[in-house]
Amino acid sequence: MSEDKTTHFGYREVPLEEKAERVASVFDSVADRYDLMNDLMSGGMHRLWKRQAIHHAKLRPGLQMLDLAGGTGDLASLAMPALGADGQVVVSDINLSMLARGRDRLIDQGVGAQAAYVLADAEELPFPDASFDRVAMGFGLRNVTRKENALAEMRRILRPGGQAVILEFSHVYVPALRPLYDLYSFRLMPMMGKLVVNDAESYRYLAESIRMHPEASTLKGMMEDAGFEDCDYTLLTAGVAAIHTGWAY
């Protein structure tokens, strides 16, 4: 974020107050085919990454979990069996189209009644301090305007002994793979976006937003600055994605 009150939207600099609206436009455009595009773009790998993220959350029956930027409900769906009848998932997203898509999907799976749904900004969560035992966020942090504010909010709403799990894209650490990954990201992803949802620009932004997101070690430091302890991360698939964890004591 630059000092003249602008921030990045992909590779472009935009006024701070405009980023959330631009991101909302992207997800309004892709919501109906978001899950299909995730499967196509990752070859189904995103499902394995999400399972690994939930495994890192160390869930058990009776816990209260917030699925932040929960989108179409993948993490919530995976968490529910571990939380049991006495646990609860609150699915929260800033985008109404994505939140509605997630609610409908969970209802179709027969588990919608086990979740609550809240339209909320990750930077200003409408929950009291120490409300949750776990906070999980999958592929949402890079779209937040002020990431440090979202991390501070995640720390605020966790109970003592609670944990945050953040699954996000990271930076490929194998030099030989980077040209191929760039070709895929900036040529093939927008092409698939055009063919499947008639929207190449949204997927060009998504590719750019991945490159602009902090690398794993930097994000670990940001979590520590927000008050998390015992922070760690696990790189996935040569660094394409990473699972970050931090504890509230």
N, C-alpha and C positions, 0 to 999 in steps of 0.2 A: 504494500500500500504506500503510495507516494505522499509527500508532505503537502501537496496542493489539493488534497482531498479528492483524489481519484484512486481508482483501483483497477485491476485487470479483469477484463471479460474476455477470456481466451488470451489472444495476443494484443488485444486493443485496450487502451486506457479509457475508462469511462468515469463520469462522476460517481462518487460513492452511492448517492441515493438512487442511481439508475440501475445498478447491478442486479438487485433483487428482482426488479421488474423484467429485466432482460432474461434472467435465469428462468423466471416464471413462464415467459413466453416459450422458451425452449421446451420445458416439460409439458406445457399445455399442448404443444405440437406433437410430442412423441408419446404421450401417456397411453393411448389406446394400444400401441404396438411396442411398448417399452420392453415387456418381457420377451417377446419374439426377437427383438433386436439384440437384447442382451445375449440370448442363446446363439444367435447368428454371429455376433461380433466376437464372442469369447469361445465359440465352439463348445459351449456348455460349461466351461471352466468356472464361470462365476458361481455356479451352484456348489461346486466343491469348495471354493474359497469361502462361501457363506457358511457351509457346514463346519469348516475349520474355525471360523470366527466364533460361532456358537459354542464349539468345543472349548475354545479359550475362555469363554464367559463363565465356565464352571457353575452352570445352573443347577438348582435343586428345587424340589417341591416347596411351594409357598412363597417364593421370592417374587418381588414386584420389579418388572423390567420396563424401561422406556425404550422403544424402538424409534430412535430419533432420525428424522428425514426418512421415515419408514417406507415411503413410496408404495410399491405394490405388495408389500407385506411379506417378503421372502424371509427375513430374519424372524419376524413374529411367528410365522408358521412353523419354522424350525424350532423355536424356543418353547412353544406351548406344551409339547409332550413332556419336556423336562420340568416345567414349572408345576404341572399337575393341576388338579381342580382348585386347590387353594391359592395358586399363584395367579398373577395377572400380567398381561402385556398391554401397555398403552402405546398405540401407534400414532406418531405425531409427524406431521409434514407441513411445510409452509405452502405447498401447492395443493389446491383443492382438487384438481383433476387427478393428481397422483393419489391423494388420500382416498378419494372416492373409488378409484380403480382398486386400491388395496383392500378397502372394505368389502367391495363386491366379490373380490377374489377369495377372501377368507370366508365369506358367507357361502360361496359356492363349494368350498372345501368342507363346510360343515363346522367350522371353528370360529366363525365370526362373532358369535355371542360371547366368547371367552375374552375378547379384546375390547378396549375402549379406543375411541378415535378422536384426536384433538388437532385442530388446525392451529399451528403455532410456528413462530420464528425461533430457530435454534439459538439466536442471540438474545432472546428475551422470553424464556420459557415460563409459562403461566402455572408453575408448580411451586409449592412451598419448599423451603430448605429441607434437605434430608428426606425426600419423598420416595426414593427408589433404592433398590439393592443393586441393580445393574442398569447401565445405559449402553445400548449398542447403536452403532451408526454405520451403515453400509453405503459407501460410495456417495456420501452427501457432503462431507466436510469441504471438499474443494470448491463447492458451489456457494459456500457461505461468504458473505462480504468481509466480515471481521472474524476470522477464525479464532483469534484469541478470546473474543467474547463468548463464542459458542463453547469453547473448552472450559472457560470459567463457569458458565452456566451448568455444564455437565458435572463439574466438580461440586457446585453448590447444591444440586438436587440429590446427590448421593449420600446415603447414610454411612456412618462409620463402618468400615469393613466392606463397603461397596466397591464395585469395579466398573470402569469404562472400557469398552472394546470398540475400536474404530477400524473398520475395514476400508481401505482406500487404495487407489492406484498409487504407484510409486515410480521409481526410476530404474530402468533396466540396467543391471550392473555388468552384463557380458558385452564387451565392446563389439564383438562380431555380430551380435543380434540387433544392435541399435539401428543400422540402416534399414534392415528388414522391418523392424517395428515402426520406424518412421514412414516407410512406404505404405505399410498396412494402415497406420493411423490417419495419414493425411490424404491418401488416395483411395484406398478401398473402403474405409469407414464412411466417408461422405457419399461414395458411390452407392453403398448399401442403403444408406439413409434416403437417398434419392429414389431408389428402386422400391423400397419397402414402405416408407412413410411419406414419400414425395417431399423430403426435407433434407437436403444435403448440408445446409448451413448449420443446423442444430448439431449435427454430428461432427462438423468441422470445429465448432466451439468445444464440444466434449473432448475431442482430441487435444485441442490447445489447452484446455483447462487442466488436463492431466500433466502436461509439460510444465505448467506454471505452478503446480502444487508443490509444496516443500518436499524435499527428499526425506527419507525415513528418519535419519538421525536428527534433522532439523525439527521435524514434527515431534519427536520424542522430547526435545528440549522445550518446545512450546507447551507440551503437556506438563512437564515439570514446573514451568513458570506459572501454569494455571493452578498449581497446588497438588497435582497428582504425585504419588510416591511409587517406588518400585516399578517405574515405567520400563517397558521393553517393547520390542517389535520382532516380528517374524516375516521375512521376505518370502514371497510366493512366486513361483514360475519365473525365475531369473530376475525378480524384482519388478515384474509387471504390476504386482499388487503387494500390499503389506498389511498385516494385522498388528495394530498397536494396542497395548494394554496399559492401564494405570489404575492404582488403588487409592481409595479415600480412607485415611486412618484418623 
